[in-house]
Amino acid sequence: MNIPQTSFPRIVIIGGGFAGISLAKKLAKQEVQVVLLDKHNYHTFQPLLYQVSTGGLEPDSIAYPIRKIVKNFPNFFFFFFIVEGIDTEKKKIISVIGELKFDYLVLATGSE
């Protein structure tokens, strides 16, 4: 992964739902490096799912690209990423594409 080294603490957020996106927005003005990981590259606005199922809205009207939501956040990185393991002692996340070190880890994976 192409994430520059920084003197700021690295906060890794696993999950791009309401909690993960809300935290990322709150951290945008802090002196931290934020890395958001999600198994999807979009955020679904779930309160409107019923309107999609009843034909009131098109599916693409309630799904937003995560990169578009966070594109202006400083020191912010998003990766389409499936976590395979977490080593809390070494403070790293493991996946098929490599390892990612963190200073702080937030699990915001929702109800699934």
N, C-alpha and C positions, 0 to 999 in steps of 0.2 A: 504494500500500500504506500502511496505517495503522500505521506503526512510529514510536514517539516518539523524539525526539532524546535522546541521553544522553551523559554524559562517559565512560562505559565504552567500551572497544573493542568494535566489532561483529564478531562471528565468524559468518560464513555457512557453514552446512554444507549441501552439496548431496547428498541421499540420506538416506532414512529407514530404511535397513536396519540390520543389527547394528552396523556401525561407526558410522554416523551417530547412532543412538540411544544407543550406549554413550558416545560422546564428549559428547553433550548431557547425559547423566546426570553425567558427571565435571565438566562445566563449570557445573552447576547451583549449586554453592556458591562459585563464583568471581565476582569483580566484573567481569563481562562481559555484553554483550547478545548473546544467541544467536538466530540466525534459521535455522530448519531449512526447507529447500525439498525437496519431493519431487513426483514426477509422480503419486503415489497419495496418498490421504488415510488410508491404513492401512499397518500393518506386518505382514508375513506371517512367521510362525514356520516357516521352511523345513524344519527337521529333522523336522517332523511331516507334511510333504506326502505322504509315502508312505502314512500312515494314512488320509488323505483319499482317495487314489487306490484304496486297497483297501477302502474303505467303513467303516473303523474309526472315523472322525471326520467330523463335518460340516465343510464349508469355513469356516463362520463361527467355528468354535472355534479356528482357528489364525490368524485375521486380527484385528488389534486397531487401533482408531482411534488414529492418532498423537496427536491432540489429547488423548485420554484418558491416554495414557502420560505426557505432558509437562505436563499441566494445572497442576500445582503447582510447576513450576520458575519461579523469579523471573527477570524480564527475559528471558523466552523467548517466541518467536513462531514459529508454524508456518504455512506457506503451501503450498497445492496450487499448484505452479508448474512450468512447463516452461521450462527454460533454453534460450535460443536463441543466446546468445553471452556471452563473458566478455572484458572489456577490462581486462587486467592493469595497464596503465599508469595508467588512470584509476580502477582498483579499483572496477569496477562490473559487475554482472550484467545482462544484457539479456533481456527477454522481451516477449511480446505485450502484457502488462498494464503494462509499465513497466520502469524501471531500479531497481536496488538497489545502493547503495554498501556497501562492506565495508572493514574494516581487515585482517582475516585471512579466508582462504578455504580450506575443506576440501572436497575432492572425495571423497565416500564413496558412489559410485554402484554399487558391487558389480561383479559379473561380466557384467552385461548391457551 
